[in-house]
Amino acid sequence: MTDELAWLDGNAAAGPLSRVFSFEVTNLKVTCGSCGVESPLGKLHLYGGTMGMILRCIACGEVNLRVLEVGPSLRLDFRGAACLALGPEPRSARRSNAT
């Protein structure tokens, strides 16, 4: 037996989260409130099951999102995320390809 817990990628959270979000939630960019790394929700490390899920940062392992299903209720806790973003980066944030 191992002390490590098995995890899935954040794509496994798409089903429950589709009850709240009308877009492809796995593309939501999540910035970790602890280390500042940004990654798509679909790449976060998911622990737990259908009743309760914890999504952790891919870099530092801190909790970015908690999802809890209680009967017909879905409760979301984004306290560990510094920022949530959808869509392309603003032009000012993109790297310039000029040489």
N, CA and C atoms as an extended XYZ file, in Angstrom:
297
Properties=species:S:1:pos:R:3:atomname:S:1:resname:S:1:resid:I:1 pbc="F F F"
N         0.844       -1.181        0.000 N   MET     1
C         0.000        0.000        0.000 CA  MET     1
C         0.888        1.242        0.000 C   MET     1
N         0.435        2.290       -0.662 N   THR     2
C         1.222        3.509       -0.790 CA  THR     2
C         0.576        4.657       -0.019 C   THR     2
N         1.409        5.608        0.420 N   ASP     3
C         0.884        6.780        1.117 CA  ASP     3
C         0.346        7.827        0.146 C   ASP     3
N         0.710        7.704       -1.138 N   GLU     4
C         0.244        8.666       -2.128 CA  GLU     4
C        -1.208        8.392       -2.483 C   GLU     4
N        -1.975        9.472       -2.628 N   LEU     5
C        -3.358        9.349       -3.054 CA  LEU     5
C        -3.417        9.420       -4.569 C   LEU     5
N        -4.255        8.609       -5.164 N   ALA     6
C        -4.440        8.652       -6.607 CA  ALA     6
C        -5.274        9.883       -6.959 C   ALA     6
N        -4.973       10.504       -8.108 N   TRP     7
C        -5.719       11.661       -8.542 CA  TRP     7
C        -6.064       11.530      -10.017 C   TRP     7
N        -7.084       12.255      -10.427 N   LEU     8
C        -7.488       12.355      -11.824 CA  LEU     8
C        -7.170       13.766      -12.283 C   LEU     8
N        -7.260       14.026      -13.580 N   ASP     9
C        -7.097       15.413      -13.993 CA  ASP     9
C        -8.446       16.115      -13.853 C   ASP     9
N        -8.407       17.431      -13.909 N   GLY    10
C        -9.604       18.245      -13.678 CA  GLY    10
C       -10.731       18.023      -14.654 C   GLY    10
N       -10.469       17.343      -15.767 N   ASN    11
C       -11.540       17.044      -16.718 CA  ASN    11
C       -12.656       16.237      -16.057 C   ASN    11
N       -12.313       15.477      -15.030 N   ALA    12
C       -13.311       14.669      -14.329 CA  ALA    12
C       -14.334       15.532      -13.588 C   ALA    12
N       -14.042       16.807      -13.385 N   ALA    13
C       -14.973       17.719      -12.703 CA  ALA    13
C       -15.947       18.371      -13.670 C   ALA    13
N       -15.790       18.145      -14.973 N   ALA    14
C       -16.622       18.813      -15.981 CA  ALA    14
C       -18.113       18.530      -15.792 C   ALA    14
N       -18.470       17.307      -15.472 N   GLY    15
C       -19.883       16.954      -15.319 CA  GLY    15
C       -20.586       17.780      -14.252 C   GLY    15
N       -20.129       17.691      -13.000 N   PRO    16
C       -20.785       18.476      -11.950 CA  PRO    16
C       -20.730       19.986      -12.208 C   PRO    16
N       -19.599       20.490      -12.711 N   LEU    17
C       -19.463       21.928      -12.929 CA  LEU    17
C       -20.323       22.431      -14.086 C   LEU    17
N       -20.725       21.541      -14.989 N   SER    18
C       -21.589       21.960      -16.101 CA  SER    18
C       -22.974       22.374      -15.602 C   SER    18
N       -23.290       22.044      -14.365 N   ARG    19
C       -24.554       22.509      -13.772 CA  ARG    19
C       -24.517       24.007      -13.508 C   ARG    19
N       -23.316       24.581      -13.385 N   VAL    20
C       -23.157       25.993      -13.038 CA  VAL    20
C       -22.688       26.818      -14.235 C   VAL    20
N       -21.763       26.271      -15.013 N   PHE    21
C       -21.151       27.019      -16.103 CA  PHE    21
C       -21.705       26.561      -17.445 C   PHE    21
N       -22.010       27.518      -18.336 N   SER    22
C       -22.587       27.185      -19.637 CA  SER    22
C       -21.530       27.019      -20.723 C   SER    22
N       -20.262       27.141      -20.378 N   PHE    23
C       -19.176       26.995      -21.340 CA  PHE    23
C       -18.345       25.776      -20.959 C   PHE    23
N       -17.390       25.429      -21.796 N   GLU    24
C       -16.497       24.298      -21.526 CA  GLU    24
C       -15.594       24.653      -20.349 C   GLU    24
N       -15.998       24.236      -19.163 N   VAL    25
C       -15.350       24.655      -17.920 CA  VAL    25
C       -13.906       24.168      -17.801 C   VAL    25
N       -13.553       23.113      -18.501 N   THR    26
C       -12.179       22.614      -18.397 CA  THR    26
C       -11.172       23.585      -19.012 C   THR    26
N       -11.650       24.543      -19.827 N   ASN    27
C       -10.775       25.560      -20.416 CA  ASN    27
C       -10.619       26.787      -19.524 C   ASN    27
N       -11.361       26.852      -18.425 N   LEU    28
C       -11.264       27.975      -17.495 CA  LEU    28
C        -9.837       28.039      -16.951 C   LEU    28
N        -9.203       29.197      -17.064 N   LYS    29
C        -7.832       29.340      -16.570 CA  LYS    29
C        -7.882       29.707      -15.087 C   LYS    29
N        -7.195       28.931      -14.288 N   VAL    30
C        -7.170       29.117      -12.840 CA  VAL    30
C        -5.757       29.532      -12.442 C   VAL    30
N        -5.648       30.669      -11.762 N   THR    31
C        -4.356       31.111      -11.245 CA  THR    31
C        -4.302       30.755       -9.767 C   THR    31
N        -3.297       29.995       -9.388 N   CYS    32
C        -3.150       29.554       -8.001 CA  CYS    32
C        -2.900       30.746       -7.088 C   CYS    32
N        -3.647       30.831       -6.001 N   GLY    33
C        -3.475       31.895       -5.032 CA  GLY    33
C        -2.214       31.754       -4.209 C   GLY    33
N        -1.585       30.590       -4.240 N   SER    34
C        -0.388       30.356       -3.454 CA  SER    34
C         0.890       30.635       -4.250 C   SER    34
N         1.012       30.021       -5.439 N   CYS    35
C         2.265       30.151       -6.196 CA  CYS    35
C         2.152       30.995       -7.454 C   CYS    35
N         0.918       31.323       -7.876 N   GLY    36
C         0.726       32.175       -9.041 CA  GLY    36
C         0.749       31.472      -10.383 C   GLY    36
N         0.915       30.159      -10.413 N   VAL    37
C         0.925       29.425      -11.680 CA  VAL    37
C        -0.496       29.377      -12.240 C   VAL    37
N        -0.620       29.643      -13.539 N   GLU    38
C        -1.911       29.584      -14.221 CA  GLU    38
C        -1.988       28.305      -15.038 C   GLU    38
N        -3.111       27.604      -14.934 N   SER    39
C        -3.313       26.407      -15.744 CA  SER    39
C        -4.792       26.236      -16.005 C   SER    39
N        -5.151       25.531      -17.088 N   PRO    40
C        -6.558       25.234      -17.332 CA  PRO    40
C        -7.102       24.345      -16.218 C   PRO    40
N        -8.345       24.541      -15.875 N   LEU    41
C        -8.975       23.723      -14.834 CA  LEU    41
C        -8.845       22.241      -15.171 C   LEU    41
N        -8.903       21.897      -16.448 N   GLY    42
C        -8.804       20.502      -16.874 CA  GLY    42
C        -7.480       19.845      -16.546 C   GLY    42
N        -6.454       20.623      -16.241 N   LYS    43
C        -5.149       20.059      -15.894 CA  LYS    43
C        -4.913       19.997      -14.396 C   LYS    43
N        -5.761       20.641      -13.595 N   LEU    44
C        -5.592       20.585      -12.142 CA  LEU    44
C        -5.714       19.141      -11.676 C   LEU    44
N        -5.125       18.821      -10.552 N   HIS    45
C        -5.182       17.470       -9.993 CA  HIS    45
C        -6.438       17.346       -9.144 C   HIS    45
N        -7.301       16.420       -9.500 N   LEU    46
C        -8.577       16.229       -8.819 CA  LEU    46
C        -8.487       15.033       -7.873 C   LEU    46
N        -8.873       15.263       -6.638 N   TYR    47
C        -8.949       14.216       -5.619 CA  TYR    47
C       -10.384       14.126       -5.151 C   TYR    47
N       -10.838       12.931       -4.828 N   GLY    48
C       -12.196       12.760       -4.315 CA  GLY    48
C       -13.069       12.046       -5.318 C   GLY    48
N       -14.364       12.239       -5.162 N   GLY    49
C       -15.322       11.573       -6.023 CA  GLY    49
C       -16.474       12.483       -6.351 C   GLY    49
N       -17.598       11.877       -6.707 N   THR    50
C       -18.734       12.669       -7.141 CA  THR    50
C       -19.368       13.480       -6.016 C   THR    50
N       -19.285       13.008       -4.779 N   MET    51
C       -19.899       13.759       -3.684 CA  MET    51
C       -19.075       14.987       -3.303 C   MET    51
N       -17.762       14.844       -3.329 N   GLY    52
C       -16.897       15.960       -2.999 CA  GLY    52
C       -15.590       15.867       -3.761 C   GLY    52
N       -15.176       16.986       -4.370 N   MET    53
C       -13.946       17.006       -5.154 CA  MET    53
C       -13.050       18.146       -4.695 C   MET    53
N       -11.771       17.897       -4.705 N   ILE    54
C       -10.752       18.899       -4.408 CA  ILE    54
C        -9.874       18.994       -5.650 C   ILE    54
N        -9.699       20.198       -6.190 N   LEU    55
C        -8.808       20.404       -7.329 CA  LEU    55
C        -7.597       21.184       -6.853 C   LEU    55
N        -6.410       20.615       -7.083 N   ARG    56
C        -5.156       21.182       -6.579 CA  ARG    56
C        -4.277       21.692       -7.711 C   ARG    56
N        -3.472       22.689       -7.387 N   CYS    57
C        -2.521       23.289       -8.312 CA  CYS    57
C        -1.553       22.233       -8.839 C   CYS    57
N        -1.237       22.320      -10.130 N   ILE    58
C        -0.307       21.361      -10.740 CA  ILE    58
C         1.133       21.621      -10.315 C   ILE    58
N         1.429       22.836       -9.847 N   ALA    59
C         2.801       23.179       -9.483 CA  ALA    59
C         3.088       22.979       -7.997 C   ALA    59
N         2.243       23.541       -7.132 N   CYS    60
C         2.555       23.507       -5.696 CA  CYS    60
C         1.637       22.584       -4.889 C   CYS    60
N         0.547       22.116       -5.476 N   GLY    61
C        -0.343       21.190       -4.778 CA  GLY    61
C        -1.362       21.829       -3.852 C   GLY    61
N        -1.382       23.161       -3.779 N   GLU    62
C        -2.368       23.832       -2.924 CA  GLU    62
C        -3.771       23.672       -3.509 C   GLU    62
N        -4.784       23.694       -2.652 N   VAL    63
C        -6.167       23.573       -3.093 CA  VAL    63
C        -6.584       24.863       -3.793 C   VAL    63
N        -7.088       24.742       -5.034 N   ASN    64
C        -7.590       25.886       -5.785 CA  ASN    64
C        -9.107       25.920       -5.814 C   ASN    64
N        -9.749       24.758       -5.770 N   LEU    65
C       -11.204       24.678       -5.914 CA  LEU    65
C       -11.728       23.480       -5.148 C   LEU    65
N       -12.849       23.701       -4.473 N   ARG    66
C       -13.567       22.615       -3.808 CA  ARG    66
C       -14.975       22.567       -4.395 C   ARG    66
N       -15.459       21.363       -4.670 N   VAL    67
C       -16.802       21.160       -5.214 CA  VAL    67
C       -17.486       20.145       -4.323 C   VAL    67
N       -18.657       20.503       -3.816 N   LEU    68
C       -19.401       19.611       -2.937 CA  LEU    68
C       -20.828       19.486       -3.444 C   LEU    68
N       -21.270       18.259       -3.665 N   GLU    69
C       -22.650       17.997       -4.064 CA  GLU    69
C       -23.403       17.452       -2.860 C   GLU    69
N       -24.455       18.168       -2.474 N   VAL    70
C       -25.298       17.746       -1.366 CA  VAL    70
C       -26.724       17.691       -1.899 C   VAL    70
N       -27.184       16.472       -2.212 N   GLY    71
C       -28.496       16.334       -2.824 CA  GLY    71
C       -28.528       17.128       -4.123 C   GLY    71
N       -29.534       18.001       -4.274 N   PRO    72
C       -29.610       18.798       -5.499 CA  PRO    72
C       -28.710       20.034       -5.476 C   PRO    72
N       -28.041       20.280       -4.358 N   SER    73
C       -27.199       21.483       -4.239 CA  SER    73
C       -25.764       21.211       -4.674 C   SER    73
N       -25.169       22.218       -5.304 N   LEU    74
C       -23.765       22.171       -5.671 CA  LEU    74
C       -23.101       23.367       -5.025 C   LEU    74
N       -22.080       23.125       -4.230 N   ARG    75
C       -21.387       24.214       -3.536 CA  ARG    75
C       -19.961       24.307       -4.056 C   ARG    75
N       -19.564       25.528       -4.437 N   LEU    76
C       -18.230       25.778       -4.984 CA  LEU    76
C       -17.461       26.693       -4.061 C   LEU    76
N       -16.195       26.391       -3.865 N   ASP    77
C       -15.318       27.214       -3.044 CA  ASP    77
C       -14.040       27.456       -3.845 C   ASP    77
N       -13.845       28.698       -4.300 N   PHE    78
C       -12.684       29.070       -5.106 CA  PHE    78
C       -11.657       29.847       -4.292 C   PHE    78
N       -11.687       29.724       -2.963 N   ARG    79
C       -10.776       30.513       -2.122 CA  ARG    79
C        -9.303       30.345       -2.468 C   ARG    79
N        -8.904       29.207       -2.976 N   GLY    80
C        -7.500       28.971       -3.283 CA  GLY    80
C        -7.054       29.496       -4.639 C   GLY    80
N        -7.995       30.063       -5.398 N   ALA    81
C        -7.662       30.605       -6.717 CA  ALA    81
C        -7.557       32.122       -6.628 C   ALA    81
N        -6.464       32.664       -7.151 N   ALA    82
C        -6.281       34.116       -7.165 CA  ALA    82
C        -7.097       34.745       -8.285 C   ALA    82
N        -7.292       34.005       -9.378 N   CYS    83
C        -7.984       34.557      -10.538 CA  CYS    83
C        -8.562       33.424      -11.365 C   CYS    83
N        -9.724       33.657      -11.957 N   LEU    84
C       -10.336       32.753      -12.924 CA  LEU    84
C       -10.462       33.543      -14.216 C   LEU    84
N       -10.071       32.972      -15.343 N   ALA    85
C       -10.132       33.685      -16.615 CA  ALA    85
C       -10.644       32.758      -17.703 C   ALA    85
N       -11.411       33.331      -18.619 N   LEU    86
C       -11.946       32.579      -19.743 CA  LEU    86
C       -11.642       33.342      -21.011 C   LEU    86
N       -11.190       32.650      -22.024 N   GLY    87
C       -10.908       33.281      -23.302 CA  GLY    87
C        -9.434       33.558      -23.480 C   GLY    87
N        -9.090       34.161      -24.623 N   PRO    88
C        -7.678       34.441      -24.892 CA  PRO    88
C        -7.144       35.523      -23.970 C   PRO    88
N        -5.817       35.545      -23.829 N   GLU    89
C        -5.177       36.582      -23.018 CA  GLU    89
C        -5.399       37.941      -23.677 C   GLU    89
N        -5.499       39.007      -22.882 N   PRO    90
C        -5.568       40.333      -23.477 CA  PRO    90
C        -4.304       40.613      -24.285 C   PRO    90
N        -4.407       41.444      -25.311 N   ARG    91
C        -3.253       41.753      -26.171 CA  ARG    91
C        -2.048       42.218      -25.360 C   ARG    91
N        -2.275       43.010      -24.334 N   SER    92
C        -1.160       43.541      -23.548 CA  SER    92
C        -0.403       42.450      -22.802 C   SER    92
N        -1.032       41.295      -22.550 N   ALA    93
C        -0.390       40.205      -21.815 CA  ALA    93
C         0.324       39.223      -22.746 C   ALA    93
N         0.056       39.285      -24.049 N   ARG    94
C         0.686       38.371      -25.002 CA  ARG    94
C         2.116       38.793      -25.273 C   ARG    94
N         2.929       37.810      -25.547 N   ARG    95
C         4.325       38.105      -25.893 CA  ARG    95
C         4.376       38.676      -27.304 C   ARG    95
N         5.223       39.609      -27.484 N   SER    96
C         5.430       40.199      -28.799 CA  SER    96
C         6.324       39.281      -29.625 C   SER    96
N         5.954       39.071      -30.881 N   ASN    97
C         6.767       38.246      -31.775 CA  ASN    97
C         7.731       39.093      -32.596 C   ASN    97
N         7.780       40.392      -32.317 N   ALA    98
C         8.678       41.266      -33.058 CA  ALA    98
C        10.123       40.980      -32.673 C   ALA    98
N        11.009       41.068      -33.663 N   THR    99
C        12.434       40.829      -33.371 CA  THR    99
C        13.235       42.069      -33.584 C   THR    99
